[in-house]
Amino acid sequence: MMKRVAVPRRLLLGWRGAVVLAAAGAICVPAVLACWGQSGSATTWDGAVRDSAGIPIVENFGTPMWREEDSWEFTEVLRVGVLEGEPEYEFGRISGFVVLSDRRIVVADAMAHELRFFSPEGVHEMTLGREGQGPGEFGDGLFYPTVGPGDTLLVFDRGNQRAQVIAPDGTWLDDYSTLPEDGHWFGMVLDAPPSGRLVTYHVPLRQSDGSLADSMDVLLERDLRGAILDTVARIPTYMTSITPGGAGFYYGDMVDAALCKSGLVIGHNYTYRTVWYGSGGAIERIVTLPSERLPITEEDRSVMLGRFDQLLQEYNVPADQAAQIKSGVRFVDHYPAYSQFNCGPAGTLLMQRYRPLRRLSEEERSRIRTNLGRPPGALEWDVFDSEGRYLGVVVVPGTEWVAIVADLLFVQDQATGTWYMYSVWSDELEVQYVIGWRVDGPMPG
């Protein structure tokens, strides 16, 4: 699961190489044909595999492998949350959630400083935590859980700058500091795989003179107690494009990172290209898909500046200060190639398309979050299999967002083989819910 603490990054990727075309006759060659199980289809892949210094580049040309009837369907089977009712079901601000191996759901409510446990059917079982600095207490601001071996919970508490280790029955086990080390801030957590190790993403600290402590972001592999096991990657940081005051550009360079079944995936949003890592941090493949970046128009800029005007008026900001704030709003020339990506079922990768600001309704424009570095998401997601081959487009309900970035978690019921998707959704009143969907349709592999 990729945590929706999405942080902009700058990543430079530039592999090139000679063409290596895989040939296929009557047999199934994985680089050219889909070799799926009984539940999947087997259609020709129109891409090519190129090689650059021993790294395969999986080049998709845009024709989907899916037939029209192959796209997944989503059926809502669970909804947790209410506008008014029992307090256990009222969420103030969901900052993260996980699903345990028995499909119990654990939700972090940052406003209430609580972890709430729900049965697979959405019935509240217990609540842990309160505001504070002691064991089992959480500080102000963002905190979110991830899950490790044996359903052990690792809860990252930014307010107290620590991680807490909690047993699946709610017993507090341990905690450790996440204060900055080696010039980097403890950043985004990608997740804990069954091995008991997790990957964390760190950005450099800005020093008192405004300079950065390092020119690189770093990905570290850790155990559940926080000990550093290995350096996964070092990547040129996006922080050089942000002033000490925090000013940046809409919608500039960003990186997403996800720890999927197939391994670590990193992508830079200015190009439709993702880098897939295997065990030991080695690059296994680079995956591409043709895309055309739309220019950011004067109408788009006007929509965002109009939203700034609304907020400045709501907070009664004096006219001279308002003018100064708006003068610092800048835009890049083009929208990114995609909005974000997420691990999908059966080793797939889902990449969300975006919606230009000019295409939002008046009601949606009034809900734009001015502190989000990525454009609003669309319902359409491009889907790739575990080899990086383009399957097609799927419409994922509940992911067309303006103010809150969609956070998706796919879980398979081991008894039935059925896949489920869980997500956080907000209604027009900004009331939050955790929703479960059954995913029907052919799965690769």
BELNORRA-V438550 format. One record per backbone hydrogen bond with DSSP energy under -0.5 kcal/mol. CO is the residue of the C=O (numbers start at 1). NH is the residue of the N-H. Records with the same first field share a line. If there is no record, write none. Layout:
# BELNORRA-V438550
CO=NH, NH
This chain:
# BELNORRA-V438550
1=3
3=5
4=6
7=255
9=11
11=13
18=51
20=49
27=29
28=30
29=32, 33
32=45
34=36
37=40
43=34
48=50, 59
49=20
50=57
51=18
52=55
54=56
55=52
56=58, 286
57=50, 59
58=60, 288
59=48
60=290
62=64
67=70, 71
68=71
73=440
75=438
78=436
80=434
86=89
87=90
89=82, 91
93=95, 110, 111
96=108
98=106
100=103
104=100
105=107, 118
106=98
107=109, 116
108=95, 96, 110
109=113, 114
114=109
115=128
116=107
117=125, 126
118=105
119=122
123=119
126=117
128=115
130=138
134=137
138=132
142=158, 159
144=156
146=154
147=192
148=151
149=152
152=148
153=155, 166
154=146, 156
155=157, 164
156=144, 158
157=161, 162
161=178
162=157
163=176
164=155, 166
165=173, 174
166=153
167=170
171=167
174=165
176=163
181=184
183=205
184=181
185=187, 203
188=190, 201
189=3
191=193, 199
193=196
196=224
197=193
198=222
199=190, 191
200=220
201=188
202=218
203=185
205=207, 213
207=210
211=207
215=237
217=235
218=202, 220
219=232, 233
220=200
221=229, 230
222=198
223=226
227=223
230=221, 232
233=219
235=217
236=10
237=240
238=241
239=242
243=246
247=243
248=330
249=252
250=332
254=269
256=267
258=260, 265
260=263
263=260
264=277
265=258
266=275
267=256
268=271, 273
269=337, 338
271=273
272=289
273=268
274=287
275=266, 277
276=284, 285
277=264
278=281
279=282
282=278
284=56
285=276
286=58
287=274
288=60
291=293
294=335
295=297
297=301
298=302
299=303
300=304
301=305
302=306
303=307
304=308
305=309
306=310
307=311
308=312
309=313
310=314
311=315
312=317
313=316
318=322
319=323
320=324
321=325
322=326
323=327
324=328
325=328
326=329
328=330
330=250
333=296
340=352
342=350
344=347
345=348
348=344
349=384
350=342, 352
351=382
352=339, 340
353=378
356=359
357=360
361=365
362=366
364=367
365=368
368=370
369=372
376=355
379=396
380=353
381=394
382=351
383=391, 392
384=349
385=388
389=385
390=65
391=66
392=383
394=381, 396
395=397
396=399
399=401
401=377
402=369
406=408
407=424
409=422
411=420
412=414
413=417
418=413
419=439
420=411
421=437
422=409
423=435
425=433
427=430
431=427
433=425, 435
434=80
435=423
436=77, 78
437=421
438=75, 440
439=419
440=73
